[in-house]
């Protein structure tokens, strides 16, 4: 693993804006985050799509490097959503005749139906991480949808038990995560936004499913939870309905959204055994933060955490943002973290 060069290493949550020549952003914006296939977002013919996605991935890598980000991803250029690339590649899932369920935002959403045992038939993102690893010398992270969120984004017609569904997904995620580490991933992140949306179920078996998904996966590992993309969820609560419970997870880091919802950072005391990936970029505002604004948000986190356990990041993924704005915000993130590092060095 490449060494992290300094305290307060900066990173991204996962996604970066896909180029307009790759996806139809108008189609992307007018639909809810897809749980089933949404092939109509791609502007490139299927026989040229993989090469186009590779080219877009190189753009994302270089933008993150130019902005000064320390731990980068592939920008999730190959994904229609953060979760459906993995979710729809599993056995036991019927993607051709989806069901309809209530989504996080209170809208009916098309989701896959679980019609048999959930199993991973083959690696899904291994080529993605190999491509990323071959094209940068920085630390690299790859994201997977977490098992609890996967269970909430499907209609169970096989198991008859919510926890059993989550644990079946956890087995598939664990297999993928171990292969991703072997293929060159420095860090594995599980995206679990539905922990916040369904706190009662999460309190019963959310941590159990996460721990199973991360069992045998070398660290560092991260669990990310948020209130949803800023482009879709504009009004956000100032506190999490599920967060302290993650102190009992085996994940090394917890990634939280803090800038847009103006989160009371006192809650970080409940996660005193974890490194915190702290959201210090508000993705709900078109203005690009100044480096000093970012520095102030980092300093606020340092009131509750030592610098060794703080990783500055955006609140959430940047998929729905204009690329110029996303790049500007990442540059402010890197510059703001540099300001605080200099202060810590005296």
matplotlib code that plots the C-alpha trace (Angstrom):
import matplotlib.pyplot as plt

x = [0.0, 1.4, 2.0, -0.3, 2.0, 0.7, -1.9, -5.4, -5.3, -8.0, -10.3, -13.5, -16.6, -16.7, -18.4, -17.2, -19.2, -19.5, -18.7, -21.6, -20.4, -20.6, -24.0, -27.2, -27.2, -30.8, -32.0, -29.9, -31.3, -35.0, -35.0, -34.6, -31.3, -31.6, -31.9, -32.5, -30.8, -31.0, -29.2, -30.8, -28.4, -25.4, -24.7, -22.1, -23.1, -22.7, -19.8, -17.7, -19.0, -16.2, -13.5, -15.4, -15.8, -12.1, -11.4, -13.8, -12.1, -8.7, -10.3, -11.6, -8.2, -6.3, -8.8, -8.5, -4.7, -4.6, -6.9, -4.4, -6.6, -4.5, -6.8, -8.7, -11.3, -12.2, -15.0, -17.5, -17.6, -18.9, -21.9, -25.5, -25.8, -23.6, -25.3, -26.9, -23.7, -23.0, -26.6, -27.7, -24.7, -25.8, -27.5, -31.0, -32.0, -34.6, -33.7, -36.0, -39.4, -38.7, -41.0, -42.0, -41.3, -41.2, -37.8, -35.9, -37.3, -40.9, -41.3, -42.2, -39.0, -38.4, -36.2, -35.0, -36.9, -35.1, -36.3, -33.6, -30.5, -28.3, -24.8, -22.0, -21.3, -18.1, -16.1, -17.9, -15.5, -12.1, -11.3, -12.3, -9.8, -7.0, -7.5, -7.4, -4.3, -2.5, -3.1, -2.1, 0.6, -1.7, -3.7, -6.8, -10.2, -13.2, -16.7, -19.4, -23.0, -23.4, -25.5, -28.1, -28.7, -28.8, -31.5, -33.6, -33.3, -34.9, -38.2, -37.8, -39.8, -37.5, -36.2, -39.2, -37.0, -35.3, -32.3, -31.7, -31.7, -29.1, -26.9, -27.1, -26.0, -23.2, -21.8, -21.7, -20.2, -17.5, -16.4, -16.2, -14.3, -11.7, -11.1, -10.9, -8.2, -6.2, -6.5, -4.9, -7.5, -5.8, -9.2, -12.6, -15.7, -19.2, -22.0, -24.8, -27.1, -30.2, -28.9, -30.1, -33.4, -34.5, -33.0, -35.3, -34.2, -30.6, -30.5, -31.6, -29.2, -27.3, -24.0, -24.3, -24.6, -21.7, -19.4, -20.2, -19.4, -16.1, -15.1, -11.7, -11.2, -7.8, -8.1, -8.5, -12.3, -14.9, -18.7, -20.3, -23.7, -25.4, -28.8, -28.8, -27.4, -27.7, -29.2, -32.1, -32.4, -32.2, -33.6, -31.5, -31.8, -29.1, -28.5, -28.3, -31.0, -28.4, -24.7, -23.4, -24.2, -21.4, -18.9, -19.6, -18.7, -15.4, -14.9, -11.9, -13.5, -16.9, -17.8, -20.4, -22.1, -21.6, -21.2, -24.6, -26.7, -24.6, -24.2, -23.6, -20.1, -20.5, -21.8, -18.3, -17.7, -19.8, -17.3, -14.2, -12.7, -13.0, -11.2, -13.8, -14.1, -15.6, -17.8, -16.4, -17.7, -21.4, -22.5, -25.9, -24.6, -23.3, -20.7, -17.2, -15.9, -12.8, -9.8, -10.3, -14.0, -12.8, -10.1, -12.6, -14.7, -11.7, -10.8, -14.3, -13.8, -10.4, -12.2, -13.5, -10.9, -7.1, -5.7, -4.5, -8.2, -9.6, -9.9, -11.4, -13.8, -16.9, -20.3, -21.3, -20.7, -20.3, -22.1, -24.8, -22.6, -21.1, -17.6, -16.1, -17.8, -16.7, -13.1, -13.2, -14.5, -11.9, -9.2, -10.6, -10.6, -6.9, -5.9, -8.0, -6.4, -3.0, -3.7, -4.6, -1.6, 0.7, -1.0, -0.5, 3.1, 3.5]
y = [0.0, 3.5, 5.4, 8.2, 11.3, 13.3, 13.9, 14.7, 12.8, 14.0, 11.6, 11.5, 9.5, 7.7, 9.2, 12.0, 13.7, 11.6, 13.5, 14.8, 12.7, 9.6, 9.9, 11.9, 14.0, 15.2, 11.5, 10.9, 14.0, 13.4, 9.8, 8.5, 6.8, 3.6, 0.2, -1.6, -1.1, 2.3, 1.8, 4.9, 7.2, 6.0, 8.2, 5.7, 2.5, -0.7, -2.0, 1.1, 1.6, -0.1, 1.9, 5.1, 4.3, 3.7, 7.1, 8.8, 7.0, 8.4, 11.9, 11.3, 10.0, 13.0, 15.5, 14.1, 14.1, 17.6, 18.8, 17.3, 14.5, 11.9, 8.8, 8.5, 6.3, 5.6, 8.1, 5.3, 6.1, 2.7, 2.9, 3.9, 4.3, 3.6, 0.3, -1.3, -2.3, -4.8, -5.6, -6.7, -9.0, -11.5, -14.8, -15.1, -11.6, -11.1, -7.8, -8.3, -8.2, -5.7, -4.8, -1.4, -0.3, 3.0, 4.6, 6.8, 10.0, 8.7, 7.9, 4.6, 3.0, 0.0, -2.6, -6.1, -9.1, -11.7, -15.0, -17.4, -17.7, -14.6, -15.6, -13.9, -15.8, -13.9, -10.8, -7.6, -4.7, -6.4, -5.0, -1.6, -1.6, -3.1, -0.3, 2.3, 0.8, 0.7, 4.4, 6.1, 5.9, 7.3, 5.3, 3.9, 3.1, 1.3, 1.3, -1.4, -1.1, -2.4, -5.5, -3.6, -1.1, -3.8, -5.6, -2.4, -1.9, -5.2, -7.0, -10.3, -13.2, -16.0, -15.7, -14.4, -12.7, -9.3, -10.2, -13.4, -11.2, -8.8, -11.7, -13.3, -10.0, -9.7, -13.1, -11.8, -8.5, -10.2, -12.4, -9.3, -7.2, -9.9, -10.2, -6.4, -6.3, -9.0, -7.1, -3.9, -2.0, -0.2, 0.7, -0.9, 1.3, 0.0, 2.6, 2.2, 5.2, 3.1, 2.7, 6.3, 5.8, 2.6, 2.9, 0.4, -2.5, -1.1, -1.4, -5.0, -6.4, -3.6, -3.9, -7.7, -7.6, -5.1, -7.2, -10.2, -8.3, -7.1, -10.4, -11.5, -8.3, -6.6, -3.0, -0.2, -0.5, 2.2, 2.4, 5.5, 6.7, 9.9, 11.5, 11.2, 13.1, 16.9, 17.2, 14.9, 15.6, 19.3, 19.4, 17.4, 16.7, 18.0, 14.6, 10.9, 8.4, 5.7, 6.4, 5.6, 1.9, 1.8, 1.9, -1.8, -2.5, -3.9, -1.1, 1.0, 4.2, 5.8, 8.3, 10.9, 13.8, 17.0, 20.2, 20.5, 19.3, 21.4, 18.3, 18.7, 17.2, 16.3, 13.0, 12.0, 11.3, 8.2, 6.9, 7.5, 4.1, 5.0, 7.1, 9.6, 10.5, 13.9, 15.7, 19.2, 20.0, 21.1, 19.6, 21.3, 24.8, 25.9, 28.1, 26.6, 26.8, 28.7, 26.9, 28.8, 27.6, 24.0, 24.6, 26.0, 22.8, 20.6, 22.6, 22.0, 18.3, 18.5, 19.7, 16.2, 14.0, 14.0, 14.7, 11.1, 10.0, 12.6, 12.2, 15.3, 14.5, 15.7, 15.1, 12.5, 11.4, 14.1, 12.3, 14.8, 17.9, 19.9, 18.8, 22.3, 22.8, 19.3, 20.0, 23.4, 21.9, 19.2, 21.7, 23.7, 20.5, 19.8, 23.4, 23.7, 20.5, 21.9, 25.0, 23.0, 20.7, 23.7, 25.0, 21.6, 21.6, 25.0]
z = [0.0, -0.9, 2.3, 3.3, 3.0, 6.0, 8.7, 7.5, 4.3, 1.9, 0.0, -1.9, -0.9, -4.2, -7.3, -9.5, -12.3, -15.4, -18.6, -20.7, -23.7, -21.6, -19.9, -20.6, -17.4, -18.1, -18.0, -14.9, -13.1, -13.8, -12.5, -9.0, -8.2, -10.3, -8.5, -11.8, -15.2, -16.7, -20.0, -21.5, -19.5, -21.7, -24.8, -26.1, -28.1, -26.1, -28.3, -27.4, -23.9, -21.9, -23.7, -23.2, -19.5, -19.3, -20.8, -18.4, -15.5, -16.6, -16.5, -13.0, -11.8, -13.2, -11.8, -8.3, -8.7, -10.0, -7.2, -4.7, -3.2, -1.4, -1.5, -4.8, -6.4, -10.1, -9.8, -10.4, -14.1, -15.0, -12.7, -13.4, -9.6, -6.6, -6.0, -9.1, -10.8, -8.0, -7.1, -10.5, -11.1, -8.4, -8.8, -7.2, -8.5, -11.2, -13.0, -16.0, -14.1, -11.2, -8.4, -7.0, -3.5, -1.5, -1.8, 0.7, -0.7, -0.4, -4.1, -5.6, -7.1, -9.3, -7.6, -8.4, -7.1, -5.0, -6.4, -5.2, -3.1, -3.4, -4.6, -6.3, -9.6, -10.5, -9.5, -10.4, -9.8, -9.9, -13.4, -12.1, -9.3, -11.4, -13.9, -11.2, -9.5, -12.9, -13.5, -10.3, -7.6, -4.9, -2.4, -4.0, -2.6, -4.1, -2.9, -2.6, -1.6, 1.9, 2.7, 4.7, 1.9, -0.7, 1.3, 1.5, -2.3, -3.3, -3.0, -1.2, -2.7, -1.5, 2.1, 3.9, 6.5, 6.3, 8.3, 6.3, 3.1, 4.6, 5.7, 2.3, 0.7, 3.3, 2.1, -1.5, -0.5, 1.6, -1.3, -3.6, -1.0, -0.5, -4.2, -4.5, -1.8, -3.6, -6.9, -5.4, -3.4, -0.5, 1.1, 0.9, 1.6, 2.1, 1.2, 3.7, 3.4, 4.3, 7.9, 8.4, 6.5, 8.3, 11.8, 13.5, 11.2, 11.3, 15.1, 14.9, 12.4, 10.5, 12.4, 12.3, 8.5, 8.1, 10.3, 8.2, 5.0, 6.3, 7.9, 6.6, 4.7, 5.5, 6.5, 6.2, 5.8, 5.9, 6.3, 4.7, 5.6, 4.6, 4.0, 0.3, -2.7, -2.2, -5.7, -4.7, -0.9, -0.3, 3.3, 5.7, 9.4, 11.7, 13.3, 12.4, 13.5, 13.4, 14.0, 17.5, 16.9, 14.4, 17.2, 17.5, 13.8, 12.8, 10.2, 10.9, 9.7, 9.6, 6.9, 7.8, 6.1, 8.2, 6.2, 4.5, 7.4, 9.8, 12.0, 15.7, 15.8, 19.5, 18.3, 17.3, 21.0, 20.6, 17.9, 19.9, 18.8, 15.0, 12.5, 11.0, 7.4, 7.9, 5.3, 5.0, 1.5, 1.3, -2.0, -1.8, -2.6, -6.0, -4.4, -4.2, -0.7, 0.0, 1.5, 4.7, 5.0, 4.6, 7.2, 9.7, 9.2, 9.8, 12.9, 14.2, 13.8, 15.6, 18.8, 19.1, 17.4, 17.2, 13.7, 13.5, 13.3, 11.0, 7.2, 5.4, 2.6, 0.7, 2.4, -0.2, -3.8, -6.5, -9.3, -9.9, -9.8, -12.7, -13.2, -12.9, -9.5, -8.3, -9.2, -7.5, -4.3, -4.3, -4.8, -1.8, 0.2, -0.5, 0.1, 3.3, 4.7, 3.9, 5.9, 9.0, 8.6, 8.6, 11.8, 13.5, 12.5, 14.2]

ax = plt.figure().add_subplot(projection="3d")
ax.plot(x, y, z, "-o")
ax.set_aspect("equal")
plt.show()
